[in-house]
Amino acid sequence: MVIRHMRAIFVFFGLVTAACSASSTDVAMKEIVFRGELVRFQIPKDWMEEYGPEGGGIFYGNYPDAGTLRLDIITAESPKNLGPEEPFELIRGIKGVDVNNIRHLPNSNAMASKIIHTSERGTPITMYWWYLSNFVPPKHVRLANFSYTVLTSQEHDEKTISEVRMLAKSIEQAEFHPTIGE
């Protein structure tokens, strides 16, 4: 995906915080078991799922101009043992993430979010980003990169706001597999 002339907006954290404390909507949900249980999270039951050969996933409503949720996960191994602060430190190193926007979650993961306004083929788009990091003792860390892309003209629509809230809550509650696997 081409991202040019980006303008990051870090006020998104307030929206995510409010979304995570808001009550869930009446949307029927389904669980996504991504890449052999690497991570589990929920999306609306009627959303489509596509999985690329390189490991990423794409999820979207089956209607015109639906937003698109993308997920990619990176697993890294350190030559030395890591500590429980590693999820926070990993997100801290991501370009454009405000360190004040990184949260420690009750499940020991770390999470940050941001918004990017850009254009794709001349069409203005808004990208909501969530970075979710997980420590797998003793030497591994995972980073799940979720992005939800909508037309900028839809950014303030009630449907988009509701979907962003639902996704923020789902991503915060996502569960990583506790081991690396073989």
C-alpha positions as CSV (number, residue, x, y, z in Angstrom):
1,M,0.0,0.0,0.0
2,V,1.4,3.4,-0.9
3,I,1.3,6.0,1.8
4,R,2.3,9.5,0.8
5,H,2.1,12.9,2.4
6,M,1.0,11.4,5.7
7,R,-0.3,13.5,8.6
8,A,-0.5,11.6,11.8
9,I,-3.2,12.5,14.4
10,F,-2.5,11.3,17.9
11,V,-5.8,12.3,19.4
12,F,-7.1,8.9,18.3
13,F,-5.9,7.5,21.6
14,G,-8.8,9.3,23.3
15,L,-11.3,7.7,20.9
16,V,-9.8,4.2,21.4
17,T,-9.9,4.6,25.2
18,A,-13.5,5.7,25.1
19,A,-14.3,2.9,22.7
20,C,-12.8,0.3,24.9
21,S,-14.9,1.4,27.8
22,A,-18.1,1.7,25.8
23,S,-20.6,-1.0,25.8
24,S,-20.6,-3.4,22.8
25,T,-23.0,-2.9,20.0
26,D,-25.7,-5.4,19.0
27,V,-23.6,-6.6,16.1
28,A,-23.3,-10.4,15.9
29,M,-19.6,-11.3,16.1
30,K,-17.4,-14.2,15.0
31,E,-14.0,-15.3,16.2
32,I,-11.1,-15.1,13.8
33,V,-8.4,-17.8,14.6
34,F,-5.6,-16.3,12.7
35,R,-2.7,-18.4,11.3
36,G,-3.1,-21.5,13.3
37,E,-4.1,-19.8,16.6
38,L,-1.3,-17.2,16.4
39,V,-3.9,-14.6,17.5
40,R,-7.6,-14.7,18.2
41,F,-9.9,-11.7,17.8
42,Q,-13.5,-10.9,16.8
43,I,-15.1,-9.2,13.8
44,P,-18.7,-8.8,12.7
45,K,-20.2,-12.2,11.7
46,D,-21.1,-11.1,8.2
47,W,-17.6,-9.7,7.3
48,M,-15.6,-11.4,4.5
49,E,-12.2,-13.0,5.2
50,E,-9.2,-13.2,2.8
51,Y,-5.8,-14.6,3.6
52,G,-2.7,-13.9,1.5
53,P,0.0,-16.4,0.8
54,E,2.5,-14.2,2.6
55,G,0.6,-14.4,5.9
56,G,-1.6,-11.3,6.1
57,G,-5.3,-11.2,6.5
58,I,-8.0,-8.8,5.1
59,F,-11.5,-8.5,6.6
60,Y,-14.4,-6.3,5.3
61,G,-18.1,-5.9,5.1
62,N,-19.7,-7.1,1.9
63,Y,-21.2,-3.8,0.8
64,P,-20.0,-0.9,-1.4
65,D,-17.3,1.4,0.1
66,A,-16.9,-0.9,3.2
67,G,-13.9,-0.2,5.4
68,T,-11.1,-2.8,5.2
69,L,-9.3,-4.3,8.2
70,R,-5.8,-5.6,7.5
71,L,-3.7,-7.7,9.8
72,D,0.0,-8.6,9.6
73,I,2.0,-10.2,12.4
74,I,5.8,-10.2,12.9
75,T,7.5,-12.5,15.3
76,A,11.1,-11.6,16.3
77,E,13.7,-13.5,18.3
78,S,16.4,-11.9,20.4
79,P,19.8,-13.5,20.9
80,K,19.4,-12.8,24.6
81,N,16.5,-13.3,27.1
82,L,13.9,-10.5,27.1
83,G,11.8,-9.1,29.9
84,P,8.1,-8.3,30.3
85,E,8.6,-4.7,29.3
86,E,9.6,-5.8,25.7
87,P,6.0,-5.3,24.3
88,F,6.1,-1.7,25.4
89,E,9.7,-1.1,24.1
90,L,8.9,-2.7,20.7
91,I,6.0,-0.4,20.1
92,R,8.0,2.6,21.4
93,G,10.4,1.9,18.4
94,I,7.7,2.3,15.8
95,K,8.1,5.5,13.8
96,G,5.3,8.0,14.4
97,V,4.0,6.4,17.6
98,D,3.7,8.8,20.5
99,V,5.2,7.1,23.6
100,N,2.4,8.7,25.7
101,N,0.0,6.7,23.5
102,I,1.3,3.3,24.5
103,R,-0.7,1.4,27.1
104,H,0.1,-1.7,29.1
105,L,-2.9,-4.0,28.9
106,P,-4.1,-6.3,31.8
107,N,-3.1,-9.3,29.7
108,S,0.6,-8.1,29.6
109,N,0.4,-7.0,26.0
110,A,1.1,-3.4,25.0
111,M,-1.0,-1.4,22.6
112,A,-0.9,1.9,20.7
113,S,-2.9,3.6,18.0
114,K,-2.9,6.4,15.6
115,I,-4.7,7.9,12.6
116,I,-3.1,8.6,9.2
117,H,-4.8,10.7,6.5
118,T,-3.4,10.1,3.0
119,S,-4.7,9.2,-0.5
120,E,-4.7,6.2,-2.6
121,R,-4.9,6.7,-6.4
122,G,-6.1,10.2,-5.8
123,T,-8.9,9.2,-3.3
124,P,-8.5,10.6,0.2
125,I,-8.5,7.8,2.8
126,T,-8.2,7.6,6.6
127,M,-6.3,4.8,8.2
128,Y,-6.8,3.8,11.8
129,W,-3.8,1.9,13.1
130,W,-3.5,-0.3,16.2
131,Y,-0.2,-1.9,17.2
132,L,-0.5,-4.8,19.6
133,S,2.7,-6.4,21.0
134,N,3.1,-9.6,23.0
135,F,6.1,-11.1,24.9
136,V,6.7,-14.9,24.6
137,P,9.4,-15.8,27.1
138,P,12.2,-16.1,27.1
139,K,13.4,-14.6,23.7
140,H,10.5,-13.8,21.5
141,V,8.2,-10.8,20.9
142,R,5.3,-10.5,18.5
143,L,3.8,-7.4,16.9
144,A,0.3,-7.4,15.3
145,N,-0.3,-4.5,13.0
146,F,-4.0,-3.8,12.5
147,S,-5.1,-1.1,10.1
148,Y,-8.7,-0.1,9.2
149,T,-9.0,2.0,6.1
150,V,-12.1,4.0,5.2
151,L,-12.8,6.8,2.7
152,T,-12.1,10.1,4.4
153,S,-15.5,11.2,3.5
154,Q,-16.9,8.5,5.7
155,E,-14.6,9.2,8.7
156,H,-17.3,11.0,10.8
157,D,-20.2,8.8,9.8
158,E,-21.9,7.0,12.7
159,K,-21.3,3.6,11.0
160,T,-17.6,4.3,10.7
161,I,-17.4,5.5,14.3
162,S,-19.2,2.5,15.5
163,E,-17.0,0.1,13.6
164,V,-13.8,1.8,14.8
165,R,-15.0,1.5,18.4
166,M,-15.9,-2.2,17.9
167,L,-12.5,-2.9,16.3
168,A,-10.6,-1.0,19.0
169,K,-12.3,-3.1,21.7
170,S,-11.8,-6.4,19.8
171,I,-8.1,-5.7,19.2
172,E,-7.5,-4.7,22.8
173,Q,-9.0,-8.1,23.8
174,A,-7.1,-10.1,21.2
175,E,-5.4,-13.2,22.6
176,F,-2.0,-14.4,21.3
177,H,-1.0,-18.1,21.4
178,P,1.1,-18.5,24.6
179,T,4.0,-20.3,22.8
180,I,5.9,-19.9,19.6
181,G,5.2,-23.3,18.2
182,E,7.4,-25.3,15.8
